[in-house]
Amino acid sequence: MLRGFRRSRKSQFKHITPGLLPAATIAPKPAVPRTPPPRSPNVSPERPRSALAAVILATTLTGRTVAIPQPRQRSRSESEVSIVEKDSFIQPYATSSEHGLGPTWQNELGRRTSLPSFETLGCGDEEDSEMQASSSDKELGNGSAWKEEGGHSDAVYATSHKNQVIPIFQSRPKHSLFAILHLIALGKHSVLNLKCFFPSTFSDVTGRARQRCVEITKEKFEELKEENLHLNNKNQSLTVELCAIKQAMKELQLKLKRMEKDNERQKEAEKASSQEGVTAPELLYLRKQAQELVDENHGLKMTVHRLNVELSRYQTKFRHLSKEESLHTEGLPSKGPIPPWLLDIKCLSPLLLAYEDRMKEKDELNATLEEEMRMFRMRVQEVVKENEELHQELNKSRPVTSDEWQLQTQAELVLEENKLLIDQLAIQQMKAKDAHQEHLQEVSKLTKQLMLLETKTQGQEKKLMENKQQLESLETKCQELKAHLDGKIAMEVHTSIVNELKSQLKKEEERGSAELEELMEKLTGLQVQKKSLLLEKSNLTARNKALEAELQKTQKTNRRYQKKIDILKKQVEKAMGSEMSARQNLANLVGVAENITQERDSLMCLVSCLRIM
């Protein structure tokens, strides 16, 4: 059916070809390199491939019309095949203007190049370059064949059209507009036929393709943003952990220095005790020093524990440090003497401030509790007075039986139960109010969403109505064209139609160029943003690696310090054992000295007795 349509166009209506040719074939060559259009390696399922969208993207991005291969070629004669073989060696990505179609279209009215369909373009993006190269060769062959056939024809306007039957719509049955659209979707018409019959649908398809490109770039940009946020969060957590590890390391270093000093003092005391004679006052002095050291060590441990508790409370109550604050905060100096506020208990101002805050809180609690107790006492006294008055009235009136007492107790229980039930009802009412408020918020959100959806649906309905009106206008135009084609075609009508088509083509091309420029500007902006985000990502990864290396170093140093701590603990245990043995020896010596004094006293008594005798 399509072949007969193409052959019938050779001899009749040759004067329509200038109006149907695209403006890209007449325009000069743009300064764009002959490169294939950019394509994505992974096609998402949300963007189904279509031949029409691929052709439009190729023409808009490269700035020139790229020929596409035909899946079905019409049958040629031997002369046509020979001419096609002669002209088949042409460079790939050649435009129609390079083959001499553009500048000579006004003189060659009989020539009509049949553009191929784009049915095979949806097979894959990887075959685009080969398809374009072969398609340019086929198009040239078809053009030369049309040249041979059109060379023998005379001028169009010299022939009469009274008794001629126009076979454009007679070679095929009368279809509705939907059947023609179905054929276009299958790819059985060329791009020029689409532009002639359905200019509005053609522009809609180009808009969809551009919208898809913009959506893809937006999705990639959002993914990069999410990755950047994730890396920033990780970096913040790592910095917080590093700060905590550094603080713990500093505390451990301080504890080690204190332990070393204590050990040195103990060693010096042992040396002094071994060198000098062991006497009772020196032993007492040493014992006092050892006890003071033990008390100091215990006090320091308790202060460190309390400081940790207060710091944890502060961190849970208040905010964490930011990056800049954590960088500016410095701990203990690695070199030089230890600051006095670590050794003096009087200089521990943070603990004192924390204790004062806690004491203030407790004082406030005590004051509130005392006020409540005072009020409670007043109420209890009032209740006691009322009870005494009621007892007196009961005693005056009549004696109370056991049944009445039971009824009174039951009434009191019922009153208590009523109070509890009232409290429960109040709690349930509060919960119901909260739930009602939440439901109202959800309902408001849903109503907003419904309003937005209704506005969207109204806009879509308007678009549908406009599309329906366009379809009706197109159907009327088709019917009018059919009616005109059935009869004679006047020269003035034809020229007016051609001028209208040219003006429409120019307008569409201007719109397309403006949209292309906007899209290119957006693409450049997005590419710059993508580069900046990639640089930030690389910097963050480098920082993460450096932080991991620092973590490993700190873990190694922690292990070393733990080993040293274990060794020092063993030394302390040995020193304690030696101290215990020294104490036992001293106790034995004291016992021996006491025995000697007793013997001396007894001997003195004997001597005095002997002297008296």
C-alpha positions in Angstrom: 0.0 0.0 0.0 2.8 2.4 0.9 4.8 1.4 -2.3 1.9 2.5 -4.5 1.7 5.7 -2.6 5.4 6.4 -3.2 5.3 5.6 -6.9 2.2 7.7 -7.5 4.1 10.7 -6.1 6.7 10.6 -8.8 4.6 12.0 -11.6 2.0 14.1 -9.7 2.2 16.9 -7.2 5.8 17.6 -7.7 5.3 21.2 -6.9 4.7 20.3 -3.2 8.3 19.1 -2.6 9.9 22.4 -1.6 7.3 22.9 1.1 7.7 19.4 2.5 11.5 19.4 2.7 12.9 20.3 6.1 14.7 23.6 6.6 17.8 21.7 7.8 18.4 20.6 4.1 18.4 24.2 2.9 20.2 25.9 5.8 24.0 26.2 5.8 26.1 23.7 7.7 26.3 24.4 11.4 29.7 24.4 13.2 29.1 21.2 15.0 31.5 18.2 14.8 30.3 15.1 13.2 29.9 13.0 16.3 27.2 10.5 17.2 24.6 11.7 19.7 25.3 11.1 23.4 23.7 8.0 24.8 23.3 6.5 28.2 24.7 3.0 28.8 21.8 1.8 31.0 18.3 2.5 29.7 15.9 2.8 32.6 12.5 1.0 32.4 10.7 4.3 32.9 12.0 5.5 29.5 10.9 3.1 26.8 12.8 3.5 23.5 11.0 4.9 20.5 12.4 5.5 17.0 10.8 8.9 16.8 12.4 10.1 20.0 15.8 8.8 18.9 15.6 10.6 15.6 14.5 13.9 17.2 17.3 13.7 19.8 19.9 13.1 17.1 18.8 16.0 15.0 18.5 18.4 17.9 21.8 17.6 19.5 24.0 17.5 16.4 22.2 20.3 14.5 21.7 18.5 11.3 19.4 15.9 9.8 20.9 12.4 10.0 19.7 9.8 7.5 18.2 6.6 8.8 18.2 3.1 7.1 15.1 1.6 5.6 13.9 -1.7 6.9 11.9 -2.3 3.7 13.1 -1.0 0.3 10.8 -0.9 -2.6 11.6 -3.0 -5.7 14.0 -1.3 -8.1 14.8 -1.8 -11.7 18.3 -2.8 -12.9 19.2 0.7 -13.9 18.3 2.0 -10.4 20.3 -0.7 -8.7 23.4 0.1 -10.8 23.1 3.8 -10.0 22.7 3.0 -6.3 25.9 0.9 -6.4 27.8 3.7 -8.1 26.8 6.4 -5.6 27.0 4.1 -2.5 30.5 5.2 -1.3 29.7 8.2 0.9 31.2 9.3 4.2 29.1 8.5 7.3 27.1 11.1 9.1 26.6 13.0 5.8 23.7 15.5 5.7 21.2 15.9 3.0 22.7 19.3 2.2 26.1 17.8 1.4 24.6 15.5 -1.3 23.3 18.5 -3.3 19.6 18.2 -2.3 19.4 21.6 -0.5 20.5 24.3 -3.0 18.9 22.8 -6.1 15.5 22.0 -4.8 13.8 25.0 -6.5 15.1 24.0 -10.0 14.5 20.2 -9.6 10.7 20.1 -9.0 10.5 16.6 -10.4 12.9 15.2 -7.8 11.5 13.6 -4.7 13.7 11.7 -2.2 11.9 9.1 -0.2 13.1 9.3 3.4 13.3 6.0 5.1 11.4 5.0 8.3 12.9 4.7 11.7 11.6 1.3 12.7 15.0 -0.3 13.3 16.3 2.6 15.4 14.7 1.2 18.6 16.8 -1.9 18.5 19.7 -0.5 20.4 21.8 2.6 21.0 25.1 0.8 20.2 24.2 0.4 16.5 23.5 4.1 15.8 26.7 5.0 14.1 26.6 2.0 11.7 22.9 2.6 10.9 23.6 6.3 10.2 26.5 5.5 7.8 24.5 2.9 5.9 21.4 5.0 5.8 23.2 8.0 4.2 24.3 5.6 1.4 20.8 4.3 0.8 19.3 7.7 0.8 21.7 8.8 -1.9 20.8 5.8 -4.0 17.2 6.5 -3.7 17.8 10.1 -4.6 19.7 9.2 -7.8 16.9 6.8 -8.8 14.4 9.6 -8.4 16.6 11.9 -10.5 16.5 9.4 -13.4 12.8 9.0 -13.3 12.1 12.7 -12.8 14.4 13.9 -15.6 11.9 12.9 -18.3 8.9 14.8 -16.9 7.9 18.2 -18.2 6.7 21.3 -16.3 3.8 20.6 -13.9 1.7 23.6 -14.6 1.6 22.9 -18.4 -0.6 19.8 -17.9 -4.3 19.9 -17.2 -6.0 18.3 -14.2 -9.6 18.0 -15.3 -9.9 14.3 -16.1 -7.0 13.0 -14.1 -7.6 10.7 -11.1 -5.3 11.5 -8.1 -4.1 8.2 -6.7 -2.7 9.4 -3.4 -5.7 8.2 -1.3 -7.1 5.8 -4.0 -4.1 3.4 -3.7 -5.1 2.7 -0.1 -8.5 2.3 1.6 -9.9 5.2 3.5 -8.5 5.0 7.0 -9.5 7.0 10.1 -7.0 9.2 11.8 -6.3 6.6 14.4 -5.2 4.1 11.8 -2.7 6.6 10.4 -1.4 7.3 13.9 -1.0 3.5 14.4 1.1 3.3 11.2 3.2 6.2 12.4 3.9 4.4 15.8 5.0 1.3 13.9 7.4 3.4 11.9 6.0 3.0 8.4 6.1 6.7 7.4 9.0 9.0 7.1 9.8 12.0 9.2 8.6 14.4 6.5 5.2 12.7 6.2 4.8 13.0 10.0 5.6 16.7 9.9 3.2 17.3 7.0 0.2 15.3 8.4 0.7 15.8 12.2 2.8 18.8 13.1 1.4 19.1 16.7 2.1 15.4 17.6 5.6 15.7 16.2 6.3 18.7 18.5 4.8 16.8 21.4 7.2 13.9 20.9 10.2 16.3 20.8 9.0 17.9 24.1 8.7 14.4 25.7 12.2 13.5 24.7 13.6 16.7 26.1 11.6 16.2 29.3 13.1 12.7 29.6 16.6 14.1 29.3 16.0 16.7 31.9 14.5 14.1 34.3 17.5 11.9 33.9 19.9 14.7 34.8 17.7 15.7 37.8 17.8 12.1 39.1 21.6 11.9 38.8 22.0 15.2 40.6 19.7 14.0 43.4 21.7 10.8 43.8 24.9 12.7 44.0 23.4 15.0 46.7 22.3 12.0 48.8 25.8 10.4 48.5 27.3 13.7 49.6 25.0 14.0 52.7 25.7 10.4 53.6 29.5 11.0 53.5 29.1 14.2 55.5 27.2 12.3 58.3 29.8 9.6 58.3 32.6 12.2 58.6 30.9 13.9 61.5 30.4 10.6 63.4 34.1 9.8 62.9 35.3 13.1 64.1 33.2 12.8 67.3 34.6 9.3 67.9 38.1 10.6 67.4 37.6 13.4 69.9 36.3 10.9 72.5 39.3 8.6 71.8 41.7 11.5 72.2 40.2 12.6 75.5 40.4 9.0 76.8 44.0 8.8 75.7 44.9 12.0 77.5 43.2 10.7 80.7 45.1 7.5 80.5 48.4 9.3 80.0 47.7 11.4 83.1 46.8 8.3 85.1 50.1 6.6 84.0 52.1 9.6 84.9 50.5 9.7 88.4 51.1 6.0 88.8 54.8 6.4 87.8 55.2 9.2 90.3 53.6 7.1 93.1 55.9 4.2 92.3 58.9 6.5 92.3 57.9 7.8 95.7 57.4 4.3 97.0 60.8 3.2 95.7 62.5 6.2 97.3 60.8 5.5 100.6 61.9 1.9 100.4 65.5 2.9 99.6 65.5 5.4 102.5 64.1 2.8 104.9 66.6 0.2 103.8 69.6 2.6 104.0 68.6 4.2 107.4 67.7 2.2 110.4 64.2 1.1 110.7 62.6 3.0 113.6 59.1 3.3 114.9 58.4 7.0 114.1 59.8 6.6 110.6 57.6 3.6 110.0 54.6 5.5 111.2 55.5 8.4 108.9 55.8 6.0 106.0 52.5 4.4 106.8 50.9 7.9 106.9 52.4 8.8 103.5 51.3 5.4 102.0 47.7 6.0 103.4 47.7 9.5 102.0 48.8 8.3 98.6 46.1 5.6 98.6 43.5 8.2 99.7 44.7 10.6 96.9 44.6 7.8 94.3 41.1 6.8 95.4 39.9 10.5 95.4 41.4 11.1 91.9 39.6 8.0 90.6 36.3 9.1 92.1 36.8 12.6 90.6 37.6 11.1 87.2 34.5 9.0 87.5 32.3 11.9 88.5 33.8 14.1 85.8 32.9 11.4 83.2 29.4 11.2 84.7 28.9 14.9 84.5 30.3 15.1 81.0 27.9 12.4 79.8 25.0 14.2 81.4 26.1 17.5 79.8 26.5 15.8 76.4 23.0 14.2 76.6 21.5 17.4 77.8 23.2 19.8 75.4 24.4 19.7 71.8 27.4 18.0 70.4 30.5 20.0 69.2 30.6 21.1 65.5 33.5 20.5 63.2 35.1 23.9 63.7 34.7 23.8 67.5 36.2 20.3 67.7 39.1 21.4 65.6 39.8 24.5 67.8 39.4 22.6 71.1 42.7 21.3 72.4 43.4 18.9 75.3 46.5 18.5 77.5 49.9 19.7 76.1 52.1 16.8 74.9 55.2 18.6 76.2 56.0 20.6 79.3 54.8 20.3 82.9 51.4 19.1 83.9 49.0 22.0 84.6 48.2 22.6 88.3 44.5 22.3 87.9 44.9 18.6 87.4 46.9 18.0 90.6 45.1 20.4 93.0 41.7 19.3 94.2 40.9 23.0 94.9 41.3 23.9 91.2 38.7 21.4 89.9 36.2 24.1 89.0 34.1 22.1 86.6 33.2 19.5 89.2 32.4 22.2 91.8 30.2 24.0 89.3 28.4 20.7 88.5 28.0 19.9 92.2 26.6 23.4 92.8 24.1 22.9 89.9 23.1 19.6 91.3 22.8 21.0 94.8 20.7 23.9 93.5 18.4 21.4 91.8 18.1 19.4 95.0 17.5 22.5 97.1 14.7 23.5 94.7 13.2 20.0 94.9 13.5 20.1 98.7 11.7 23.5 98.8 8.9 22.3 96.6 8.6 19.1 98.6 8.5 21.1 101.9 5.8 23.3 100.6 3.8 20.3 99.4 4.3 18.6 102.8 3.1 21.8 104.6 0.0 21.9 102.4 -0.5 18.2 103.0 -0.2 18.6 106.8 -2.8 21.4 106.7 -5.2 19.3 104.7 -4.6 16.3 107.0 -5.2 18.4 110.1 -8.4 19.7 108.5 -9.5 16.2 107.7 -8.7 15.0 111.2 -10.7 17.8 112.7 -13.7 17.0 110.4 -13.4 13.3 111.4 -13.4 14.2 115.1 -16.4 16.4 114.7 -18.2 13.7 112.8 -17.3 11.1 115.4 -18.7 13.4 118.1 -21.9 14.0 116.2 -22.3 10.2 115.7 -21.6 9.5 119.3 -24.2 12.1 120.3 -26.8 11.0 117.9 -26.7 7.2 118.2 -24.2 4.3 118.3 -22.9 3.1 115.0 -23.6 -0.6 114.0 -21.2 -2.9 112.1 -23.4 -2.7 109.0 -23.2 1.1 108.9 -19.4 0.9 109.3 -19.3 -1.5 106.4 -21.4 0.8 104.3 -19.2 3.7 105.2 -16.1 1.8 104.2 -17.7 0.6 101.0 -18.7 4.2 100.2 -15.2 5.4 100.8 -13.9 2.6 98.4 -16.5 3.6 95.8 -15.4 7.2 96.1 -11.7 6.3 95.6 -12.7 4.1 92.7 -14.6 7.0 91.2 -11.6 9.3 91.6 -9.4 6.8 89.9 -11.9 6.3 87.1 -12.1 10.1 86.7 -8.4 10.3 86.4 -8.3 7.5 83.8 -11.1 9.3 81.9 -9.1 12.5 81.9 -6.0 10.7 80.6 -8.1 8.9 77.9 -9.6 12.2 76.9 -6.2 13.8 76.6 -5.1 10.8 74.4 -8.2 11.1 72.3 -7.6 14.8 71.8 -4.0 14.1 70.7 -5.2 11.4 68.4 -7.9 13.7 67.1 -5.4 16.4 66.4 -3.1 14.0 64.6 -6.0 12.8 62.5 -6.9 16.4 61.7 -3.4 17.0 60.6 -3.4 13.9 58.4 -6.8 14.9 57.0 -5.5 18.4 56.2 -2.5 16.9 54.4 -4.7 14.5 52.5 -7.0 17.3 51.5 -4.1 19.4 50.3 -2.9 16.4 48.2 -6.4 15.9 46.9 -6.6 19.6 45.9 -3.2 19.3 44.1 -4.3 16.1 42.4 -7.6 17.8 41.4 -5.8 20.7 39.9 -3.5 18.3 38.0 -6.4 16.4 36.7 -8.2 19.5 35.6 -5.1 20.6 33.8 -4.8 17.2 32.2 -8.5 17.3 31.2 -7.9 20.7 29.6 -5.0 19.3 27.7 -7.1 16.4 26.6 -9.8 18.7 25.5 -7.3 20.8 23.5 -5.8 17.6 22.0 -9.3 16.5 21.1 -10.0 19.9 19.5 -6.7 19.6 17.6 -7.6 16.1 16.5 -11.0 17.3 15.3 -9.4 20.3 13.5 -6.9 17.9 11.9 -9.7 15.5 10.9 -11.6 18.5 9.3 -8.4 19.5 7.6 -7.9 16.0 6.3 -11.4 15.9 5.0 -11.0 19.3 3.4 -7.7 18.1 1.8 -9.4 15.0 0.5 -12.3 17.1 -0.9 -9.7 19.4 -2.5 -7.7 16.5 -3.9 -10.8 14.9 -5.3 -11.3 18.0 -7.5 -8.9 20.5 -9.1 -6.2 22.2 -7.2 -5.8 25.9 -7.9 -2.5 27.6 -8.0 -3.3 30.2 -5.4 -4.6 27.6 -3.0 -1.5 25.5 -3.4 0.8 28.5 -2.9 -1.1 29.6 0.2 -0.9 26.1 1.7 2.8 25.9 0.9 3.4 29.3 2.6 1.4 28.2 5.6 3.4 25.0 5.9 6.6 27.0 5.5 5.6 29.4 8.2 4.7 26.6 10.6 8.0 24.9 9.9 9.9 28.1 10.6 8.0 28.6 13.9 8.6 25.0 15.0 12.3 25.3 14.1 12.6 28.6 16.1 10.9 27.0 19.1 13.1 23.9 18.8 16.3 26.1 18.6 15.2 28.2 21.7 14.4 25.1 23.7 17.7 23.5 22.6 19.7 26.5 23.8 17.9 26.5 27.2 18.5 22.8 27.6 22.2 23.2 26.7 22.6 26.0 29.3 20.9 23.8 31.9 23.2 20.8 30.9 26.3 23.0 31.3 25.2 24.2 34.7 24.4 20.6 35.8 27.8 19.4 34.5 29.6 22.1 36.5 27.6 21.1 39.6 28.4 17.5 39.0 32.2 18.2 38.8 32.1 20.2 42.0 30.2 17.4 43.8 32.7 14.9 42.5 35.6 17.0 43.9 33.8 17.2 47.2 33.3 13.5 47.2 37.0 12.8 46.5 38.0 15.2 49.3 35.7 13.5 51.8 37.0 10.1 50.9 40.5 11.3 51.4 39.5 12.7 54.8 37.8 9.4 55.7 41.0 7.5 54.8 43.1 9.8 56.9 40.7 9.5 59.9 40.8 5.7 59.5 44.6 5.7 59.6 44.5 7.9 62.7 42.1 5.5 64.3 44.4 2.6 63.7 47.3 4.5 65.2 45.3 5.4 68.3 44.2 1.7 68.7 47.8 0.6 68.5 48.9 3.2 71.1 45.9 2.1 73.3 47.2 -1.5 73.2 50.7 -0.4 74.1 49.4 1.7 77.1 47.2 -1.2 78.2 50.2 -3.4 78.3 52.2 -0.8 80.3 49.3 -0.5 82.7 49.2 -4.3 83.2 52.9 -4.3 84.0 52.5 -1.4 86.4 49.7 -3.2 88.1 51.9 -6.2 88.6 54.6 -4.0 90.1 52.2 -2.4 92.4 51.0 -5.8 93.6 54.6 -6.8 94.2 55.2 -3.6 96.2 52.0 -4.2 98.3 53.3 -7.8 99.0 56.7 -6.5 100.1 54.9 -3.9 102.3 52.8 -6.5 103.9 55.9 -8.6 104.7 57.6 -5.5 106.1 54.6 -4.9 108.3 54.7 -8.5 109.6 58.4 -8.2 110.3 57.8 -4.9 112.2 55.0 -6.5 114.2 57.3 -9.4 115.1 60.0 -6.9 116.1 57.6 -4.9 118.3 56.5 -8.2 120.0 60.2 -9.1 120.7 60.8 -5.5 122.0 57.8 -5.8 124.3 59.1 -9.2 125.6 62.5 -7.7 126.2 61.0 -4.7 128.1 59.0 -7.1 130.3 62.1 -9.2 131.0 64.1 -6.0 131.8 61.3 -4.9 134.2 61.3 -8.3 135.9 65.1 -8.2 136.2 65.0 -4.7 137.6 62.5 -5.9 140.2 64.7 -8.8 141.1 67.7 -6.5 141.3 65.8 -4.1 143.6 64.6 -7.0 145.8 68.2 -8.3 146.0 69.4 -4.9 147.0 66.8 -4.6 149.7 67.7 -8.0 151.0 
